Amino acid sequence: MPEEPSPRSALTIAGSDSGGAAGLQADLRTFLTCGVHGLVAVTAVTVQNTLGVHDRADVAPHIVAGQIEAVASDMGVHAAKTGMLASAEIIHAVAGACDKAGIGRGAAVPFVVDPVAASMTGHPLFDDAGLAALRDELLPRATLVTPNLDEVRLLTGMTVTDREGMRTAAAVLHRLGPQYVLVKSGHLVSDPECVDLLFDGSTFVELPGPRYRTPHTHGAGDTMASALTAGLAKGMSMVEAARYGKWFVSQAVEHSYPMGAKVGPVSAFWRLAPEER
């Protein structure tokens, strides 16, 4: 039998969610259902469920960097994204390893920085040193940064309450160095639509979508960023990949489901073929 050709690959640099809703678990299942091979560099192991994050153990920075370098040198990476990076030391290691692997703005491999700086409830996940490293080291290396409104506040000090505020925030974030900024509007609950905003420094592109009345949205941000990253790995332009990510996460939220005592996960099951009976 002839060998199957190698698929395109995407790398997630992220923490593990024991509840399976977010983090690298969300990234890997999204990569799979978008048709790309998932590679992973684990940054932290969390103890969490739908009630919250109860504990975590961070991976040693040299091990995080080693995972990136190992898969990039042998298997190849067509696009990469970050999730929770846990500490300034891990961010320093990730920045150096991505530079060696040719990942990041101005390099061959697109780099999506999903700045997981706030938990589901809006609490910061970094200390001041971590936030500074995220701003100073990763944002200038990013092909795209994808903050939600809580992360906008932590990165810029701005509280966004409407679409015009999203435009201002996108411009402020763009000055920090990324090639593109995608400000997500999921937390703008007063808006009847969910209109995300992509900005390249001169042009705004609106990404409209329905606002589903469901509490079960855990993993939505990871899912959108990883679908977008998969699109880039498959050769889409940034605008095409952003629209693809928006389409994917809208479907995932529409088909989200309850699990556990509080906020359930968005779904990837809608992408699976029905089983024969």
C-alpha atoms as one frame of an Amber mdcrd trajectory, in Angstrom:
protein
   0.000   0.000   0.000   1.280   3.529  -0.757   2.220   5.682   2.200  -0.226
   8.374   3.251   1.238  11.878   2.846   2.111  13.731   6.034  -0.611  16.180
   7.116   0.074  19.778   8.022   1.004  20.222  11.681   0.245  22.779  14.375
   1.930  23.196  17.751   0.223  24.208  20.974   2.356  25.524  23.845  -0.117
  25.322  26.697  -1.217  23.906  30.030  -3.173  20.717  30.657  -6.792  20.936
  31.855  -7.776  17.875  33.890 -11.415  18.621  33.073 -10.693  18.339  29.345
 -12.590  21.517  28.427  -9.790  23.982  27.758  -6.015  24.141  27.508  -4.034
  21.741  25.378  -6.917  19.239  25.374  -9.165  21.759  23.603  -6.341  22.658
  21.225  -5.537  19.078  20.242  -9.130  18.046  19.585  -9.664  21.225  17.555
  -6.518  20.554  15.508  -7.729  17.008  14.847 -11.210  18.037  13.745  -9.703
  20.771  11.552  -7.531  18.209   9.783  -4.067  19.033  11.117  -1.676  16.963
  13.221  -1.333  18.341  16.734   2.039  18.796  18.421   2.326  19.892  22.035
   4.680  21.546  24.496   3.169  21.209  27.971   3.747  24.249  30.216   1.772
  23.276  33.336  -0.498  20.591  34.749  -3.616  21.976  36.407  -5.968  20.439
  38.932  -9.314  21.762  37.754 -12.947  21.001  37.076 -16.014  23.119  36.345
 -15.729  24.698  39.809 -12.326  26.233  39.106  -8.561  25.696  39.192  -7.599
  24.137  42.537  -3.866  23.608  42.095  -1.163  23.421  39.440   2.413  22.330
  38.829   4.483  24.255  36.307   6.849  22.401  33.979  10.524  23.385  34.174
  11.281  26.078  31.563  14.063  24.056  29.890  11.651  21.144  29.428   9.080
  23.466  27.804  11.764  24.804  25.448  13.040  21.300  24.775   9.607  20.090
  23.682   9.339  22.950  21.159  12.810  22.343  19.771  12.324  18.559  19.581
   9.149  18.581  17.511  10.201  21.523  15.328  13.550  19.973  14.382  12.161
  16.521  13.557   8.486  16.735  12.625   8.121  20.295  11.377   5.677  22.973
  12.506   3.421  24.851  10.064   1.823  27.143  12.687   2.049  27.498  16.466
  -0.039  28.946  19.271   0.316  29.587  22.970  -2.108  29.053  25.803  -1.333
  29.371  29.510   2.404  30.023  29.912   2.379  30.103  33.728   5.438  32.292
  34.507   7.918  34.842  33.224  10.619  32.151  33.208   8.548  29.917  30.925
   7.837  32.876  28.632  11.593  33.597  28.354  12.181  29.929  27.445   9.356
  29.872  24.894  10.599  33.048  23.221  14.107  31.622  22.839  12.912  28.236
  21.573  10.562  29.831  19.043  13.382  32.022  17.742  15.548  28.917  17.227
  12.683  27.111  15.463  11.789  29.991  13.140   8.409  30.551  14.789   7.071
  34.090  15.067   6.554  37.414  13.367   8.952  37.806  10.435   9.786  34.072
  10.488   8.449  31.259   8.329   5.997  29.837  10.888   2.979  31.931  12.022
   2.764  32.410  15.788  -0.623  32.954  17.462  -0.341  34.293  21.006  -3.530
  33.559  22.924  -2.704  35.577  26.061  -4.304  33.377  28.688  -3.715  35.961
  31.394  -7.120  35.694  33.087  -9.167  32.763  34.326 -12.794  32.111  33.381
 -13.837  34.391  36.238 -11.505  37.208  35.177  -8.806  36.689  37.820  -5.205
  37.228  36.645  -3.094  34.087  36.132   0.220  35.966  36.081   2.090  38.164
  38.496   3.458  41.514  37.295   6.650  39.904  35.984   4.673  37.428  33.906
   2.458  40.115  32.398   5.510  42.233  31.586   7.201  39.284  29.877   4.044
  38.572  27.886   3.856  42.192  26.714   7.562  42.746  26.123   8.741  39.382
  24.780   5.818  37.570  23.159   3.636  40.313  21.705   6.444  41.691  19.503
   7.052  38.116  18.245   3.364  37.428  17.557   1.885  37.118  14.116  -1.467
  37.475  15.893  -2.587  38.132  19.466  -6.129  37.057  20.459  -7.224  38.609
  23.796 -10.677  38.531  25.319 -11.835  41.678  27.108 -10.488  40.630  30.519
  -7.079  40.075  28.914  -7.327  43.444  27.139  -7.795  45.041  30.558  -4.801
  43.232  32.047  -2.531  44.007  29.078  -3.533  47.645  28.492  -5.410  48.861
  31.585  -8.464  49.594  29.380 -11.982  48.518  30.328 -13.905  47.944  27.095
 -17.688  48.353  27.184 -18.669  48.701  23.507 -17.502  48.098  19.934 -15.837
  51.478  19.650 -13.803  50.632  22.720 -12.744  47.389  21.017 -11.333  49.427
  18.109  -9.371  51.646  20.458  -8.057  48.623  22.355  -7.010  46.899  19.126
  -4.990  49.955  18.114  -3.314  50.151  21.533  -2.436  46.453  21.444  -1.089
  46.720  17.898   1.422  49.310  19.100   2.858  46.652  21.432   4.246  44.818
  18.402   2.049  42.028  16.998   1.409  41.962  13.260  -2.338  41.437  13.794
  -4.689  41.850  16.760  -7.984  39.987  17.193 -10.099  41.396  20.037 -12.798
  38.900  21.045 -16.217  40.144  22.116 -17.603  37.149  23.980 -17.539  39.039
  27.305 -19.391  42.044  25.842 -22.684  40.643  27.076 -24.635  43.875  26.472
 -24.171  43.446  22.690 -26.878  41.237  21.112 -24.340  39.995  18.561 -20.861
  38.594  19.098 -18.701  40.669  16.720 -14.953  40.064  17.041 -12.498  42.527
  15.526  -9.337  41.846  13.496  -6.844  44.702  13.012  -3.598  44.843  11.020
  -2.542  48.366  11.939  -4.599  50.069   9.236  -7.718  48.026   8.437 -10.420
  46.658  10.727 -12.245  43.468   9.732 -15.400  42.599  11.677 -16.121  38.929
  12.369 -19.834  38.764  13.213 -21.557  35.836  14.820 -24.605  34.991  16.910
 -24.549  35.339  20.685 -25.868  32.053  22.050 -27.662  32.166  25.390 -25.758
  29.339  27.034 -23.603  29.318  30.164 -21.488  26.494  28.740 -18.571  28.293
  27.118 -15.504  26.790  28.801 -12.714  26.443  26.249 -14.240  28.815  23.682
 -11.179  31.063  23.498  -8.763  28.142  23.153 -10.993  26.587  20.504 -11.185
  29.719  18.376  -7.431  30.338  18.568  -6.579  26.732  17.747  -9.012  26.563
  14.806  -7.492  29.786  13.496  -3.992  28.324  13.973  -5.046  25.206  12.067
  -6.243  27.440   9.243  -2.860  29.176   9.106  -1.106  25.783   9.133  -3.165
  24.818   6.082  -2.053  27.953   4.217  -4.976  30.321   4.742  -4.424  34.061
   4.823  -4.900  35.740   8.204  -8.351  37.066   7.286  -9.416  33.639   5.965
  -8.064  31.900   9.077  -9.790  34.388  11.413 -13.113  33.809   9.668 -12.542
  30.055   9.833 -11.802  30.244  13.565 -14.925  32.349  14.150 -17.079  29.884
  12.196 -15.620  26.931  14.098 -16.079  28.382  17.580 -19.612  29.591  16.787
 -20.566  26.013  15.943 -18.780  24.734  19.055 -20.667  27.153  21.331 -23.993
  26.372  19.654 -23.441  22.674  20.418 -21.953  23.133  23.907 -23.191  20.863
  26.662 -23.492  20.713  30.466 -20.942  18.707  32.416 -20.152  19.007  36.096
 -21.600  21.498  38.552 -20.962  24.757  36.697 -19.686  25.868  33.270 -19.616
  23.069  30.703 -17.399  22.855  27.607 -17.907  23.969  24.051 -18.202  20.988
  21.737 -16.139  19.461  18.948 -18.624  16.592  18.531 -20.503  18.510  15.821
 -17.526  17.875  13.502 -17.742  14.090  13.825 -19.523  11.912  11.303 -22.541
  10.081  12.770 -21.921   6.476  13.688 -23.502   3.806  11.516 -26.158   1.791
  13.308
